Amino acid sequence: MKLNYYPETDSLYIDLSEKTSVKSSEISAGIVLDYDVDGNLVGIDIDNASAKVQLKELTLQKLPIDIYAVA
């Protein structure tokens, strides 16, 4: 999973999979879900992210993962 914030558009994209998105559905104002060819959720796009998401802090709990930071 990758979280990408784009300050120039104030949007946050959460990549859930490396699969290509072929269909999108806006589920709420400025929140779009992307799906692959099999209907699996592959990404979440959040417009005006600074008003909808706490961007200053990211907390991960109890995840069986390796953490990589790229700034």
PDB file of N, H, CA, C and O in Angstrom:
ATOM      1  N   MET A   1       0.847  -1.162   0.000  1.00  0.00           N
ATOM      2  CA  MET A   1       0.000   0.000   0.000  1.00  0.00           C
ATOM      3  C   MET A   1       0.899   1.234   0.000  1.00  0.00           C
ATOM      4  O   MET A   1       1.924   1.276   0.680  1.00  0.00           O
ATOM      5  N   LYS A   2       0.489   2.239  -0.780  1.00  0.00           N
ATOM      6  H   LYS A   2      -0.344   2.204  -1.333  1.00  0.00           H
ATOM      7  CA  LYS A   2       1.237   3.489  -0.855  1.00  0.00           C
ATOM      8  C   LYS A   2       0.275   4.648  -0.651  1.00  0.00           C
ATOM      9  O   LYS A   2      -0.844   4.649  -1.166  1.00  0.00           O
ATOM     10  N   LEU A   3       0.731   5.625   0.103  1.00  0.00           N
ATOM     11  H   LEU A   3       1.639   5.624   0.521  1.00  0.00           H
ATOM     12  CA  LEU A   3      -0.023   6.857   0.269  1.00  0.00           C
ATOM     13  C   LEU A   3       0.749   7.963  -0.428  1.00  0.00           C
ATOM     14  O   LEU A   3       1.922   8.187  -0.133  1.00  0.00           O
ATOM     15  N   ASN A   4       0.097   8.654  -1.351  1.00  0.00           N
ATOM     16  H   ASN A   4      -0.856   8.472  -1.592  1.00  0.00           H
ATOM     17  CA  ASN A   4       0.730   9.740  -2.096  1.00  0.00           C
ATOM     18  C   ASN A   4      -0.093  11.003  -1.925  1.00  0.00           C
ATOM     19  O   ASN A   4      -1.273  11.043  -2.274  1.00  0.00           O
ATOM     20  N   TYR A   5       0.548  12.043  -1.378  1.00  0.00           N
ATOM     21  H   TYR A   5       1.507  12.010  -1.095  1.00  0.00           H
ATOM     22  CA  TYR A   5      -0.123  13.339  -1.220  1.00  0.00           C
ATOM     23  C   TYR A   5       0.424  14.303  -2.253  1.00  0.00           C
ATOM     24  O   TYR A   5       1.638  14.410  -2.433  1.00  0.00           O
ATOM     25  N   TYR A   6      -0.472  15.005  -2.933  1.00  0.00           N
ATOM     26  H   TYR A   6      -1.458  14.918  -2.787  1.00  0.00           H
ATOM     27  CA  TYR A   6      -0.108  15.969  -3.962  1.00  0.00           C
ATOM     28  C   TYR A   6      -0.540  17.363  -3.492  1.00  0.00           C
ATOM     29  O   TYR A   6      -1.702  17.737  -3.649  1.00  0.00           O
ATOM     30  N   PRO A   7       0.397  18.136  -2.913  1.00  0.00           N
ATOM     31  CA  PRO A   7       0.032  19.442  -2.350  1.00  0.00           C
ATOM     32  C   PRO A   7      -0.511  20.430  -3.381  1.00  0.00           C
ATOM     33  O   PRO A   7      -1.336  21.279  -3.042  1.00  0.00           O
ATOM     34  N   GLU A   8      -0.061  20.333  -4.631  1.00  0.00           N
ATOM     35  H   GLU A   8       0.609  19.643  -4.905  1.00  0.00           H
ATOM     36  CA  GLU A   8      -0.522  21.277  -5.646  1.00  0.00           C
ATOM     37  C   GLU A   8      -2.018  21.133  -5.944  1.00  0.00           C
ATOM     38  O   GLU A   8      -2.647  22.085  -6.407  1.00  0.00           O
ATOM     39  N   THR A   9      -2.581  19.974  -5.688  1.00  0.00           N
ATOM     40  H   THR A   9      -2.070  19.201  -5.312  1.00  0.00           H
ATOM     41  CA  THR A   9      -4.020  19.753  -5.884  1.00  0.00           C
ATOM     42  C   THR A   9      -4.731  19.405  -4.579  1.00  0.00           C
ATOM     43  O   THR A   9      -5.945  19.197  -4.567  1.00  0.00           O
ATOM     44  N   ASP A  10      -3.980  19.341  -3.483  1.00  0.00           N
ATOM     45  H   ASP A  10      -2.995  19.510  -3.492  1.00  0.00           H
ATOM     46  CA  ASP A  10      -4.497  18.949  -2.170  1.00  0.00           C
ATOM     47  C   ASP A  10      -5.287  17.643  -2.270  1.00  0.00           C
ATOM     48  O   ASP A  10      -6.411  17.527  -1.781  1.00  0.00           O
ATOM     49  N   SER A  11      -4.654  16.668  -2.921  1.00  0.00           N
ATOM     50  H   SER A  11      -3.741  16.762  -3.317  1.00  0.00           H
ATOM     51  CA  SER A  11      -5.308  15.364  -3.045  1.00  0.00           C
ATOM     52  C   SER A  11      -4.416  14.269  -2.478  1.00  0.00           C
ATOM     53  O   SER A  11      -3.189  14.352  -2.526  1.00  0.00           O
ATOM     54  N   LEU A  12      -5.055  13.256  -1.947  1.00  0.00           N
ATOM     55  H   LEU A  12      -6.052  13.189  -1.908  1.00  0.00           H
ATOM     56  CA  LEU A  12      -4.371  12.100  -1.385  1.00  0.00           C
ATOM     57  C   LEU A  12      -4.819  10.881  -2.167  1.00  0.00           C
ATOM     58  O   LEU A  12      -6.015  10.632  -2.315  1.00  0.00           O
ATOM     59  N   TYR A  13      -3.850  10.118  -2.670  1.00  0.00           N
ATOM     60  H   TYR A  13      -2.878  10.321  -2.550  1.00  0.00           H
ATOM     61  CA  TYR A  13      -4.192   8.884  -3.359  1.00  0.00           C
ATOM     62  C   TYR A  13      -3.618   7.726  -2.563  1.00  0.00           C
ATOM     63  O   TYR A  13      -2.432   7.714  -2.232  1.00  0.00           O
ATOM     64  N   ILE A  14      -4.457   6.765  -2.263  1.00  0.00           N
ATOM     65  H   ILE A  14      -5.420   6.775  -2.532  1.00  0.00           H
ATOM     66  CA  ILE A  14      -4.048   5.578  -1.522  1.00  0.00           C
ATOM     67  C   ILE A  14      -4.062   4.409  -2.503  1.00  0.00           C
ATOM     68  O   ILE A  14      -5.122   3.949  -2.928  1.00  0.00           O
ATOM     69  N   ASP A  15      -2.870   3.940  -2.853  1.00  0.00           N
ATOM     70  H   ASP A  15      -2.009   4.314  -2.508  1.00  0.00           H
ATOM     71  CA  ASP A  15      -2.725   2.771  -3.731  1.00  0.00           C
ATOM     72  C   ASP A  15      -2.854   1.518  -2.881  1.00  0.00           C
ATOM     73  O   ASP A  15      -2.038   1.291  -1.987  1.00  0.00           O
ATOM     74  N   LEU A  16      -3.846   0.719  -3.141  1.00  0.00           N
ATOM     75  H   LEU A  16      -4.509   0.903  -3.867  1.00  0.00           H
ATOM     76  CA  LEU A  16      -4.048  -0.517  -2.388  1.00  0.00           C
ATOM     77  C   LEU A  16      -3.480  -1.731  -3.110  1.00  0.00           C
ATOM     78  O   LEU A  16      -3.288  -2.789  -2.512  1.00  0.00           O
ATOM     79  N   SER A  17      -3.217  -1.568  -4.386  1.00  0.00           N
ATOM     80  H   SER A  17      -3.373  -0.708  -4.872  1.00  0.00           H
ATOM     81  CA  SER A  17      -2.760  -2.668  -5.215  1.00  0.00           C
ATOM     82  C   SER A  17      -1.963  -2.106  -6.384  1.00  0.00           C
ATOM     83  O   SER A  17      -2.101  -0.933  -6.729  1.00  0.00           O
ATOM     84  N   GLU A  18      -1.140  -2.936  -6.985  1.00  0.00           N
ATOM     85  H   GLU A  18      -1.028  -3.890  -6.704  1.00  0.00           H
ATOM     86  CA  GLU A  18      -0.398  -2.505  -8.166  1.00  0.00           C
ATOM     87  C   GLU A  18      -1.185  -2.751  -9.447  1.00  0.00           C
ATOM     88  O   GLU A  18      -0.709  -2.450 -10.542  1.00  0.00           O
ATOM     89  N   LYS A  19      -2.384  -3.296  -9.310  1.00  0.00           N
ATOM     90  H   LYS A  19      -2.771  -3.540  -8.420  1.00  0.00           H
ATOM     91  CA  LYS A  19      -3.227  -3.545 -10.482  1.00  0.00           C
ATOM     92  C   LYS A  19      -3.746  -2.229 -11.050  1.00  0.00           C
ATOM     93  O   LYS A  19      -3.885  -1.241 -10.330  1.00  0.00           O
ATOM     94  N   THR A  20      -4.028  -2.230 -12.351  1.00  0.00           N
ATOM     95  H   THR A  20      -3.915  -3.033 -12.936  1.00  0.00           H
ATOM     96  CA  THR A  20      -4.507  -1.050 -13.051  1.00  0.00           C
ATOM     97  C   THR A  20      -5.989  -0.811 -12.785  1.00  0.00           C
ATOM     98  O   THR A  20      -6.795  -1.741 -12.777  1.00  0.00           O
ATOM     99  N   SER A  21      -6.323   0.443 -12.571  1.00  0.00           N
ATOM    100  H   SER A  21      -5.668   1.199 -12.578  1.00  0.00           H
ATOM    101  CA  SER A  21      -7.713   0.829 -12.389  1.00  0.00           C
ATOM    102  C   SER A  21      -8.412   0.895 -13.748  1.00  0.00           C
ATOM    103  O   SER A  21      -7.881   1.466 -14.701  1.00  0.00           O
ATOM    104  N   VAL A  22      -9.597   0.310 -13.825  1.00  0.00           N
ATOM    105  H   VAL A  22     -10.028  -0.154 -13.051  1.00  0.00           H
ATOM    106  CA  VAL A  22     -10.375   0.358 -15.065  1.00  0.00           C
ATOM    107  C   VAL A  22     -11.753   0.981 -14.857  1.00  0.00           C
ATOM    108  O   VAL A  22     -12.455   1.284 -15.822  1.00  0.00           O
ATOM    109  N   LYS A  23     -12.139   1.172 -13.593  1.00  0.00           N
ATOM    110  H   LYS A  23     -11.569   0.926 -12.809  1.00  0.00           H
ATOM    111  CA  LYS A  23     -13.440   1.750 -13.287  1.00  0.00           C
ATOM    112  C   LYS A  23     -13.319   2.572 -12.012  1.00  0.00           C
ATOM    113  O   LYS A  23     -12.617   2.189 -11.077  1.00  0.00           O
ATOM    114  N   SER A  24     -14.011   3.704 -11.985  1.00  0.00           N
ATOM    115  H   SER A  24     -14.582   4.015 -12.744  1.00  0.00           H
ATOM    116  CA  SER A  24     -14.004   4.573 -10.807  1.00  0.00           C
ATOM    117  C   SER A  24     -15.431   4.897 -10.410  1.00  0.00           C
ATOM    118  O   SER A  24     -16.332   4.951 -11.246  1.00  0.00           O
ATOM    119  N   SER A  25     -15.616   5.113  -9.108  1.00  0.00           N
ATOM    120  H   SER A  25     -14.884   5.069  -8.429  1.00  0.00           H
ATOM    121  CA  SER A  25     -16.938   5.444  -8.597  1.00  0.00           C
ATOM    122  C   SER A  25     -16.798   6.476  -7.482  1.00  0.00           C
ATOM    123  O   SER A  25     -16.119   6.235  -6.484  1.00  0.00           O
ATOM    124  N   GLU A  26     -17.448   7.635  -7.661  1.00  0.00           N
ATOM    125  H   GLU A  26     -18.000   7.831  -8.472  1.00  0.00           H
ATOM    126  CA  GLU A  26     -17.416   8.658  -6.610  1.00  0.00           C
ATOM    127  C   GLU A  26     -18.467   8.281  -5.571  1.00  0.00           C
ATOM    128  O   GLU A  26     -19.662   8.257  -5.863  1.00  0.00           O
ATOM    129  N   ILE A  27     -18.009   7.989  -4.357  1.00  0.00           N
ATOM    130  H   ILE A  27     -17.037   8.008  -4.120  1.00  0.00           H
ATOM    131  CA  ILE A  27     -18.933   7.527  -3.315  1.00  0.00           C
ATOM    132  C   ILE A  27     -19.406   8.650  -2.408  1.00  0.00           C
ATOM    133  O   ILE A  27     -20.401   8.511  -1.698  1.00  0.00           O
ATOM    134  N   SER A  28     -18.688   9.761  -2.437  1.00  0.00           N
ATOM    135  H   SER A  28     -17.879   9.874  -3.015  1.00  0.00           H
ATOM    136  CA  SER A  28     -19.021  10.943  -1.658  1.00  0.00           C
ATOM    137  C   SER A  28     -18.336  12.103  -2.358  1.00  0.00           C
ATOM    138  O   SER A  28     -17.452  11.881  -3.185  1.00  0.00           O
ATOM    139  N   ALA A  29     -18.716  13.319  -2.054  1.00  0.00           N
ATOM    140  H   ALA A  29     -19.435  13.499  -1.382  1.00  0.00           H
ATOM    141  CA  ALA A  29     -18.119  14.479  -2.722  1.00  0.00           C
ATOM    142  C   ALA A  29     -16.604  14.465  -2.577  1.00  0.00           C
ATOM    143  O   ALA A  29     -16.077  14.616  -1.474  1.00  0.00           O
ATOM    144  N   GLY A  30     -15.906  14.282  -3.696  1.00  0.00           N
ATOM    145  H   GLY A  30     -16.334  14.159  -4.591  1.00  0.00           H
ATOM    146  CA  GLY A  30     -14.450  14.311  -3.703  1.00  0.00           C
ATOM    147  C   GLY A  30     -13.770  13.037  -3.249  1.00  0.00           C
ATOM    148  O   GLY A  30     -12.556  13.034  -3.045  1.00  0.00           O
ATOM    149  N   ILE A  31     -14.502  11.970  -3.085  1.00  0.00           N
ATOM    150  H   ILE A  31     -15.489  11.972  -3.250  1.00  0.00           H
ATOM    151  CA  ILE A  31     -13.907  10.686  -2.699  1.00  0.00           C
ATOM    152  C   ILE A  31     -14.266   9.659  -3.774  1.00  0.00           C
ATOM    153  O   ILE A  31     -15.432   9.320  -3.979  1.00  0.00           O
ATOM    154  N   VAL A  32     -13.218   9.177  -4.455  1.00  0.00           N
ATOM    155  H   VAL A  32     -12.271   9.452  -4.289  1.00  0.00           H
ATOM    156  CA  VAL A  32     -13.400   8.273  -5.588  1.00  0.00           C
ATOM    157  C   VAL A  32     -12.708   6.949  -5.309  1.00  0.00           C
ATOM    158  O   VAL A  32     -11.549   6.920  -4.894  1.00  0.00           O
ATOM    159  N   LEU A  33     -13.422   5.853  -5.540  1.00  0.00           N
ATOM    160  H   LEU A  33     -14.363   5.876  -5.877  1.00  0.00           H
ATOM    161  CA  LEU A  33     -12.863   4.517  -5.407  1.00  0.00           C
ATOM    162  C   LEU A  33     -12.521   3.990  -6.797  1.00  0.00           C
ATOM    163  O   LEU A  33     -13.323   4.105  -7.725  1.00  0.00           O
ATOM    164  N   ASP A  34     -11.332   3.412  -6.939  1.00  0.00           N
ATOM    165  H   ASP A  34     -10.681   3.319  -6.185  1.00  0.00           H
ATOM    166  CA  ASP A  34     -10.892   2.838  -8.208  1.00  0.00           C
ATOM    167  C   ASP A  34     -10.889   1.317  -8.107  1.00  0.00           C
ATOM    168  O   ASP A  34     -10.475   0.751  -7.095  1.00  0.00           O
ATOM    169  N   TYR A  35     -11.360   0.659  -9.180  1.00  0.00           N
ATOM    170  H   TYR A  35     -11.696   1.119 -10.001  1.00  0.00           H
ATOM    171  CA  TYR A  35     -11.487  -0.793  -9.207  1.00  0.00           C
ATOM    172  C   TYR A  35     -10.720  -1.380 -10.391  1.00  0.00           C
ATOM    173  O   TYR A  35     -10.566  -0.726 -11.423  1.00  0.00           O
ATOM    174  N   ASP A  36     -10.243  -2.606 -10.240  1.00  0.00           N
ATOM    175  H   ASP A  36     -10.367  -3.138  -9.402  1.00  0.00           H
ATOM    176  CA  ASP A  36      -9.573  -3.302 -11.344  1.00  0.00           C
ATOM    177  C   ASP A  36     -10.611  -4.022 -12.203  1.00  0.00           C
ATOM    178  O   ASP A  36     -11.814  -3.930 -11.956  1.00  0.00           O
ATOM    179  N   VAL A  37     -10.129  -4.731 -13.204  1.00  0.00           N
ATOM    180  H   VAL A  37      -9.152  -4.806 -13.404  1.00  0.00           H
ATOM    181  CA  VAL A  37     -11.008  -5.413 -14.157  1.00  0.00           C
ATOM    182  C   VAL A  37     -11.899  -6.471 -13.485  1.00  0.00           C
ATOM    183  O   VAL A  37     -12.967  -6.799 -14.001  1.00  0.00           O
ATOM    184  N   ASP A  38     -11.461  -7.004 -12.333  1.00  0.00           N
ATOM    185  H   ASP A  38     -10.593  -6.738 -11.913  1.00  0.00           H
ATOM    186  CA  ASP A  38     -12.236  -8.013 -11.613  1.00  0.00           C
ATOM    187  C   ASP A  38     -13.168  -7.416 -10.561  1.00  0.00           C
ATOM    188  O   ASP A  38     -13.855  -8.145  -9.846  1.00  0.00           O
ATOM    189  N   GLY A  39     -13.188  -6.072 -10.470  1.00  0.00           N
ATOM    190  H   GLY A  39     -12.630  -5.479 -11.050  1.00  0.00           H
ATOM    191  CA  GLY A  39     -14.051  -5.415  -9.498  1.00  0.00           C
ATOM    192  C   GLY A  39     -13.447  -5.253  -8.121  1.00  0.00           C
ATOM    193  O   GLY A  39     -14.140  -4.873  -7.177  1.00  0.00           O
ATOM    194  N   ASN A  40     -12.145  -5.542  -7.996  1.00  0.00           N
ATOM    195  H   ASN A  40     -11.582  -5.851  -8.763  1.00  0.00           H
ATOM    196  CA  ASN A  40     -11.465  -5.378  -6.705  1.00  0.00           C
ATOM    197  C   ASN A  40     -11.026  -3.932  -6.514  1.00  0.00           C
ATOM    198  O   ASN A  40     -10.577  -3.284  -7.460  1.00  0.00           O
ATOM    199  N   LEU A  41     -11.154  -3.433  -5.301  1.00  0.00           N
ATOM    200  H   LEU A  41     -11.518  -3.960  -4.533  1.00  0.00           H
ATOM    201  CA  LEU A  41     -10.736  -2.078  -4.972  1.00  0.00           C
ATOM    202  C   LEU A  41      -9.215  -1.977  -5.053  1.00  0.00           C
ATOM    203  O   LEU A  41      -8.507  -2.742  -4.398  1.00  0.00           O
ATOM    204  N   VAL A  42      -8.706  -1.031  -5.860  1.00  0.00           N
ATOM    205  H   VAL A  42      -9.281  -0.409  -6.392  1.00  0.00           H
ATOM    206  CA  VAL A  42      -7.258  -0.884  -6.025  1.00  0.00           C
ATOM    207  C   VAL A  42      -6.743   0.476  -5.574  1.00  0.00           C
ATOM    208  O   VAL A  42      -5.534   0.656  -5.425  1.00  0.00           O
ATOM    209  N   GLY A  43      -7.638   1.437  -5.352  1.00  0.00           N
ATOM    210  H   GLY A  43      -8.620   1.291  -5.472  1.00  0.00           H
ATOM    211  CA  GLY A  43      -7.177   2.749  -4.927  1.00  0.00           C
ATOM    212  C   GLY A  43      -8.306   3.636  -4.443  1.00  0.00           C
ATOM    213  O   GLY A  43      -9.478   3.432  -4.759  1.00  0.00           O
ATOM    214  N   ILE A  44      -7.901   4.641  -3.654  1.00  0.00           N
ATOM    215  H   ILE A  44      -6.949   4.807  -3.397  1.00  0.00           H
ATOM    216  CA  ILE A  44      -8.846   5.623  -3.123  1.00  0.00           C
ATOM    217  C   ILE A  44      -8.260   7.001  -3.372  1.00  0.00           C
ATOM    218  O   ILE A  44      -7.126   7.281  -2.983  1.00  0.00           O
ATOM    219  N   ASP A  45      -9.033   7.862  -4.022  1.00  0.00           N
ATOM    220  H   ASP A  45      -9.954   7.635  -4.339  1.00  0.00           H
ATOM    221  CA  ASP A  45      -8.606   9.229  -4.319  1.00  0.00           C
ATOM    222  C   ASP A  45      -9.440  10.180  -3.475  1.00  0.00           C
ATOM    223  O   ASP A  45     -10.669  10.135  -3.513  1.00  0.00           O
ATOM    224  N   ILE A  46      -8.766  11.048  -2.706  1.00  0.00           N
ATOM    225  H   ILE A  46      -7.768  11.084  -2.675  1.00  0.00           H
ATOM    226  CA  ILE A  46      -9.458  11.981  -1.833  1.00  0.00           C
ATOM    227  C   ILE A  46      -9.067  13.405  -2.232  1.00  0.00           C
ATOM    228  O   ILE A  46      -7.922  13.816  -2.042  1.00  0.00           O
ATOM    229  N   ASP A  47     -10.018  14.150  -2.783  1.00  0.00           N
ATOM    230  H   ASP A  47     -10.948  13.816  -2.937  1.00  0.00           H
ATOM    231  CA  ASP A  47      -9.801  15.551  -3.121  1.00  0.00           C
ATOM    232  C   ASP A  47     -10.015  16.415  -1.888  1.00  0.00           C
ATOM    233  O   ASP A  47     -10.759  16.036  -0.984  1.00  0.00           O
ATOM    234  N   ASN A  48      -9.361  17.583  -1.848  1.00  0.00           N
ATOM    235  H   ASN A  48      -8.757  17.891  -2.583  1.00  0.00           H
ATOM    236  CA  ASN A  48      -9.417  18.467  -0.671  1.00  0.00           C
ATOM    237  C   ASN A  48      -9.060  17.684   0.586  1.00  0.00           C
ATOM    238  O   ASN A  48      -9.730  17.781   1.614  1.00  0.00           O
ATOM    239  N   ALA A  49      -7.994  16.911   0.478  1.00  0.00           N
ATOM    240  H   ALA A  49      -7.449  16.832  -0.357  1.00  0.00           H
ATOM    241  CA  ALA A  49      -7.604  15.980   1.540  1.00  0.00           C
ATOM    242  C   ALA A  49      -7.317  16.665   2.869  1.00  0.00           C
ATOM    243  O   ALA A  49      -7.625  16.113   3.925  1.00  0.00           O
ATOM    244  N   SER A  50      -6.732  17.857   2.833  1.00  0.00           N
ATOM    245  H   SER A  50      -6.482  18.305   1.975  1.00  0.00           H
ATOM    246  CA  SER A  50      -6.378  18.517   4.095  1.00  0.00           C
ATOM    247  C   SER A  50      -7.614  18.859   4.927  1.00  0.00           C
ATOM    248  O   SER A  50      -7.503  19.040   6.140  1.00  0.00           O
ATOM    249  N   ALA A  51      -8.783  18.951   4.301  1.00  0.00           N
ATOM    250  H   ALA A  51      -8.873  18.804   3.316  1.00  0.00           H
ATOM    251  CA  ALA A  51     -10.016  19.221   5.028  1.00  0.00           C
ATOM    252  C   ALA A  51     -10.719  17.938   5.468  1.00  0.00           C
ATOM    253  O   ALA A  51     -11.624  17.981   6.301  1.00  0.00           O
ATOM    254  N   LYS A  52     -10.306  16.792   4.912  1.00  0.00           N
ATOM    255  H   LYS A  52      -9.570  16.756   4.235  1.00  0.00           H
ATOM    256  CA  LYS A  52     -11.008  15.536   5.194  1.00  0.00           C
ATOM    257  C   LYS A  52     -10.184  14.521   5.984  1.00  0.00           C
ATOM    258  O   LYS A  52     -10.738  13.633   6.633  1.00  0.00           O
ATOM    259  N   VAL A  53      -8.846  14.658   5.924  1.00  0.00           N
ATOM    260  H   VAL A  53      -8.396  15.379   5.396  1.00  0.00           H
ATOM    261  CA  VAL A  53      -7.958  13.658   6.517  1.00  0.00           C
ATOM    262  C   VAL A  53      -6.899  14.369   7.356  1.00  0.00           C
ATOM    263  O   VAL A  53      -6.416  15.437   6.978  1.00  0.00           O
ATOM    264  N   GLN A  54      -6.545  13.782   8.480  1.00  0.00           N
ATOM    265  H   GLN A  54      -6.937  12.915   8.787  1.00  0.00           H
ATOM    266  CA  GLN A  54      -5.473  14.331   9.300  1.00  0.00           C
ATOM    267  C   GLN A  54      -4.146  13.954   8.645  1.00  0.00           C
ATOM    268  O   GLN A  54      -3.666  12.832   8.803  1.00  0.00           O
ATOM    269  N   LEU A  55      -3.562  14.888   7.915  1.00  0.00           N
ATOM    270  H   LEU A  55      -3.952  15.800   7.786  1.00  0.00           H
ATOM    271  CA  LEU A  55      -2.357  14.615   7.135  1.00  0.00           C
ATOM    272  C   LEU A  55      -1.062  14.752   7.926  1.00  0.00           C
ATOM    273  O   LEU A  55      -0.015  14.301   7.461  1.00  0.00           O
ATOM    274  N   LYS A  56      -1.105  15.346   9.079  1.00  0.00           N
ATOM    275  H   LYS A  56      -1.956  15.712   9.456  1.00  0.00           H
ATOM    276  CA  LYS A  56       0.108  15.608   9.852  1.00  0.00           C
ATOM    277  C   LYS A  56       0.640  14.383  10.585  1.00  0.00           C
ATOM    278  O   LYS A  56       1.788  14.385  11.031  1.00  0.00           O
ATOM    279  N   GLU A  57      -0.170  13.343  10.717  1.00  0.00           N
ATOM    280  H   GLU A  57      -1.102  13.342  10.355  1.00  0.00           H
ATOM    281  CA  GLU A  57       0.243  12.178  11.496  1.00  0.00           C
ATOM    282  C   GLU A  57      -0.265  10.895  10.854  1.00  0.00           C
ATOM    283  O   GLU A  57      -1.406  10.825  10.396  1.00  0.00           O
ATOM    284  N   LEU A  58       0.590   9.885  10.827  1.00  0.00           N
ATOM    285  H   LEU A  58       1.517   9.942  11.198  1.00  0.00           H
ATOM    286  CA  LEU A  58       0.216   8.567  10.330  1.00  0.00           C
ATOM    287  C   LEU A  58       0.609   7.550  11.392  1.00  0.00           C
ATOM    288  O   LEU A  58       1.779   7.452  11.763  1.00  0.00           O
ATOM    289  N   THR A  59      -0.352   6.807  11.873  1.00  0.00           N
ATOM    290  H   THR A  59      -1.303   6.887  11.572  1.00  0.00           H
ATOM    291  CA  THR A  59      -0.107   5.804  12.900  1.00  0.00           C
ATOM    292  C   THR A  59      -0.440   4.428  12.335  1.00  0.00           C
ATOM    293  O   THR A  59      -1.538   4.207  11.824  1.00  0.00           O
ATOM    294  N   LEU A  60       0.509   3.514  12.429  1.00  0.00           N
ATOM    295  H   LEU A  60       1.401   3.694  12.844  1.00  0.00           H
ATOM    296  CA  LEU A  60       0.292   2.133  11.998  1.00  0.00           C
ATOM    297  C   LEU A  60       0.334   1.255  13.238  1.00  0.00           C
ATOM    298  O   LEU A  60       1.257   1.353  14.047  1.00  0.00           O
ATOM    299  N   GLN A  61      -0.661   0.405  13.383  1.00  0.00           N
ATOM    300  H   GLN A  61      -1.410   0.325  12.726  1.00  0.00           H
ATOM    301  CA  GLN A  61      -0.717  -0.462  14.547  1.00  0.00           C
ATOM    302  C   GLN A  61      -0.960  -1.905  14.133  1.00  0.00           C
ATOM    303  O   GLN A  61      -1.829  -2.199  13.313  1.00  0.00           O
ATOM    304  N   LYS A  62      -0.184  -2.781  14.710  1.00  0.00           N
ATOM    305  H   LYS A  62       0.522  -2.542  15.376  1.00  0.00           H
ATOM    306  CA  LYS A  62      -0.376  -4.224  14.576  1.00  0.00           C
ATOM    307  C   LYS A  62      -0.436  -4.708  13.137  1.00  0.00           C
ATOM    308  O   LYS A  62      -1.224  -5.596  12.810  1.00  0.00           O
ATOM    309  N   LEU A  63       0.388  -4.134  12.280  1.00  0.00           N
ATOM    310  H   LEU A  63       1.029  -3.413  12.545  1.00  0.00           H
ATOM    311  CA  LEU A  63       0.423  -4.574  10.886  1.00  0.00           C
ATOM    312  C   LEU A  63       1.662  -5.423  10.656  1.00  0.00           C
ATOM    313  O   LEU A  63       2.753  -5.043  11.080  1.00  0.00           O
ATOM    314  N   PRO A  64       1.517  -6.553  10.000  1.00  0.00           N
ATOM    315  CA  PRO A  64       2.663  -7.426   9.738  1.00  0.00           C
ATOM    316  C   PRO A  64       3.423  -6.954   8.481  1.00  0.00           C
ATOM    317  O   PRO A  64       3.391  -7.602   7.435  1.00  0.00           O
ATOM    318  N   ILE A  65       4.105  -5.808   8.622  1.00  0.00           N
ATOM    319  H   ILE A  65       4.131  -5.282   9.472  1.00  0.00           H
ATOM    320  CA  ILE A  65       4.728  -5.200   7.441  1.00  0.00           C
ATOM    321  C   ILE A  65       6.128  -4.681   7.733  1.00  0.00           C
ATOM    322  O   ILE A  65       6.528  -4.516   8.886  1.00  0.00           O
ATOM    323  N   ASP A  66       6.847  -4.435   6.668  1.00  0.00           N
ATOM    324  H   ASP A  66       6.522  -4.569   5.732  1.00  0.00           H
ATOM    325  CA  ASP A  66       8.078  -3.666   6.727  1.00  0.00           C
ATOM    326  C   ASP A  66       7.705  -2.237   6.380  1.00  0.00           C
ATOM    327  O   ASP A  66       6.895  -2.008   5.481  1.00  0.00           O
ATOM    328  N   ILE A  67       8.286  -1.273   7.080  1.00  0.00           N
ATOM    329  H   ILE A  67       8.944  -1.458   7.810  1.00  0.00           H
ATOM    330  CA  ILE A  67       7.949   0.128   6.851  1.00  0.00           C
ATOM    331  C   ILE A  67       9.089   0.811   6.112  1.00  0.00           C
ATOM    332  O   ILE A  67      10.250   0.728   6.514  1.00  0.00           O
ATOM    333  N   TYR A  68       8.738   1.488   5.028  1.00  0.00           N
ATOM    334  H   TYR A  68       7.795   1.556   4.701  1.00  0.00           H
ATOM    335  CA  TYR A  68       9.685   2.266   4.242  1.00  0.00           C
ATOM    336  C   TYR A  68       9.210   3.712   4.234  1.00  0.00           C
ATOM    337  O   TYR A  68       8.026   3.976   4.025  1.00  0.00           O
ATOM    338  N   ALA A  69      10.098   4.622   4.454  1.00  0.00           N
ATOM    339  H   ALA A  69      11.060   4.408   4.624  1.00  0.00           H
ATOM    340  CA  ALA A  69       9.740   6.041   4.421  1.00  0.00           C
ATOM    341  C   ALA A  69      10.445   6.709   3.267  1.00  0.00           C
ATOM    342  O   ALA A  69      11.655   6.566   3.088  1.00  0.00           O
ATOM    343  N   VAL A  70       9.675   7.438   2.488  1.00  0.00           N
ATOM    344  H   VAL A  70       8.692   7.554   2.633  1.00  0.00           H
ATOM    345  CA  VAL A  70      10.210   8.209   1.391  1.00  0.00           C
ATOM    346  C   VAL A  70       9.673   9.619   1.536  1.00  0.00           C
ATOM    347  O   VAL A  70       8.459   9.825   1.564  1.00  0.00           O
ATOM    348  N   ALA A  71      10.554  10.575   1.626  1.00  0.00           N
ATOM    349  H   ALA A  71      11.540  10.407   1.603  1.00  0.00           H
ATOM    350  CA  ALA A  71      10.085  11.953   1.820  1.00  0.00           C
ATOM    351  C   ALA A  71      10.435  12.813   0.640  1.00  0.00           C
ATOM    352  O   ALA A  71      10.119  14.003   0.628  1.00  0.00           O
TER     353      ALA A  71
END
